Amino acid sequence: MAEQNPIIEKLFAAGAHFGLIPSRRHPSTSRYIFGQKGGVELFDLEQVAALLDAAVAYVKSLAAERKTILFVGGQPQARESVRRAAGVLGHPYCAGRWIGGSLTNFSEIKKRLARLEELSSMREKGELAKFTKRERSLIDKEIADLELMFGGLRGMTKLPDALLVVDPRKESGAVAEAVQLGIPVISLMNSDCDRTKIAYPIPCNDSSRETISFVLDQLTKSYLESLPVA
């Protein structure tokens, strides 16, 4: 009897195989459906494991050239894992609302990031003391607003080499911008997502914290292990 792939076992334990009800399925994901249980479609975890392997291989190729991945996942179940994965690699992330033009109008986003750095530096150095109390309050509010919108992108000086997206249906704006610019997208995607826009799809339960955490851990570990020796 063939030995079970340990990745398949871990995907199963994380609940990665649970899709959505048949009426919500996007036609492009039909090939990944194994069956259904309790009215919910189930992903074929052998296919999922193979596609995860392909995404891992791509991430390793990015690491070999120290390329940058932008992590995107604003849904509540994804935010913590997205921040953690990006933090481990020191890469940018968006764990909130996607700001339109973050990629296609990056020249303007860079100005906003520069403004955030400028004001934050002034505050840290105590240089705001020269302003009135009202002016300091307005600057503090501006810093807070910029941090909320662009904080995860701090340090990003150029367009990313790839996007890693949790739920491309919810993050359709980010995916559309990446596709327009020819930036490859790796994505955890449920059965309601359009696979045709994703270079490296990972069909799975993209609203499960356990699934998201497991898949992102696999990808970030692969990146770290493949970095060239300094």
Summary of the structure (lengths in Angstrom):
residues: 230
radius of gyration: 19.8
end to end distance: 44.2
largest distance: 76.4
contacts: 734
relative contact order: 0.20
helix: 54%
strand: 13%
